[in-house]
Amino acid sequence: METMLSPVAATDLRHNLTFNREQTLEKLYARAYPMVLHYVKQNQGTADDAKDILQEAIILLFEKVMHGRLELTVAVTTYIMGICKNLWRKELEKRSRKQPWNVDIEDNLWEEITAEPETPVLSLTNYVEQLGEKCKTILLSFYYFGQRMEQIAEKHAYSSIRSATVQKFKCLERLRKSLASLSIGHFKN
């Protein structure tokens, strides 16, 4: 595995991933994580963000290697770091597109909330809607319409079922985080 720090042929990496997958992925993760963590923290991120980005990068690397679509000209960790930087830039762009909160609206909302002593009725659908169109359709397709991941991957043009599954997991995590502060009593039918 030490040879993975210097440029290696993609076939060597494929061999390691085929015959010693778990150990190879663990070593790649352990070597790349400190660099990714440093980069993400320096660019407005958290340790959880770094973990998510690195996990996605390793999945992308794994898929490219296993499908024979990778030619390495640099060290594997350098390649992973490049993927992480691109993924993090895209994430920052996505976050910056969100509309900033208007202070005047905040004051008006606060007045309305304090005037109403009763807890507002919340709908899970509202939270799913806030996830964005892609996450909404993936989650509805899987949980509401009972579609298989193969169908979802094909519908959304993912390169593999694994990619679609990872995206579904990320959507669920985003939904879970947005619901974390609420109790079941907040929801009514």
N, C-alpha and C positions, 0 to 999 in steps of 0.2 A: 504494500500500500504506500510505502514511502515514495515510490516512483511517481505517485499521483501529484506530488508537489511540483514536479517539473513537467514540461510538455510531454504527453504520451499519446500514443495512437488510440483512436476511439475504439479499436478492436480490443485493446488491452482492458479498457474500461468496461466494455461490453462483457468481456470474459469475467471480470471481477464481479460485475453486477449479476451475471447469470449464475455463477457458481458460489458466490459468497455475498449475496445481495444485502442481507441485513447488516453485516459487519462493514461492508463497503459504504453503505448509505450512512451508517452511524459515524464513521470516520470522516466522510465528506461533510456531514452536518457539523461535527465537532470542530473541524478545521475552519470552516467557513463562517460559523456563527459569530465569533468575536469581531470579525471584519464587518459583517452585515450589521450587527448590533451597533457598532461604532458609527457606521455610515448613516443608519436610520435615525439614531439619536441626534446626530449632528444636523439632521435635516427634518426636524420637527416630529419625530416619531417616538415610539415607546418600545420596550422590550417585546411586548406582545406583537406589535407591528413587525418587528424584525423576525420573530419566529414565523409569522404568517408568510411573509415575503420569502424567507429562506425555504420554507416547506414547499411553496409553490414553485420556486426556482428549481429545487431538486426534482420535483415531479416532472417539470418541463425537460430537464436534463435527462432524466431516466427515460422518458418517452422518446426523445431524439436518439439516444444511444441504442435503445432496444429496437427501434425502427430503422437503424442504420443511416440516419440522416444527420450525423454529426462528424465533423472533421475538426479535431483539436489542433490548434496551432499555439496554444498557451496552456499553462497549468490548469487543471480542472477547477481548482478553487478560484482562479482568476476568471475563468469562464462563468462560474456560478455567481461571482461577485458582479460581473457585467449584467447578467440576467436580473439580479436583485436591484441593481441601480436603475435599470429600465423599468422594472415593475414598480419600484418606489416612486419614480418620477411620475408614472401614470397615476398612481394612487394620490399623490400630492395634487396633480392637475384636477383629478376628480373632486378632491376635497375643496379645492379653491373655487370650483364652479358653484358650490353651494352658496345660496344667497345669504349675505350677512344679516344678522338680526337687527331690526329697526327698533331703536330705543323708544320712540313714540308709541309704537304698537305694543311694546312690552308693558308700558305704563297702562295702556287701555286694557290689555288682557288681565293685568294684575287687579285692576279695579273690578272687572267682571268676575274674576275668580273669587275675590274676597267678598263680593256682594252675594254670592251663591254659597251658602254654608254646606250644601249637600255635595258629596263627591260626584263628579260627572260620570256618566255611564260611558265606558270605553268599549270599543269593539276591536277584536283581534284583526279584523279586516283593515282597520285604519293603520295599524302598525305594519301590516304586510304591504299596503299601498306605499308607505314611506320608504320601503326598501328599494324601489325603482322597478321599472318594467321587467328587466331581465330576471331579477330575483323573484318577483311576483309570479311571472309565468312559469318559472322552474318549480317553485314550491306548489303552486296550484296544480300544475300538470302532474306532479308526483303524488301529493297528498290528497287532493280533491278529486282529480280525474283518474287517479290510479295508473298513470302511464309508467311504463318501464323506463329505466335509465337509458336503454338503447334508443328508444324513441326520442327522449329528451335531448340526448347527445346529437342525434341526427337533425332534429328540429332547430337547434341552436348552433349547428355547424361546429361542434367540438371535435377535436382530433381523436378523442377516445372517450369511452364510457367513464374511465377514471377521471378525466378532466371535468366532465359533467358532474360527477359525484363530488369532486372537490368543490366545485362552484356551489352545488346545493348545500354542502356543509358550511361554506362561508356565509351563504344567505341565512341559514339557520342560526349561525353564531351571531350575525348582525341582529337578527330578530330577537334572539335570546338576550343580547346586551340591551336592546331598547326596552325590553320587558322586565329586566332584572329588578328594578326598583318597585315594581307593582306587585300586589298580592292578588290572589284569585278573587277576592271580594270586589276588586275594581271592575270586573267584567260581569255583565248581565246579558241574558239572551234577549 
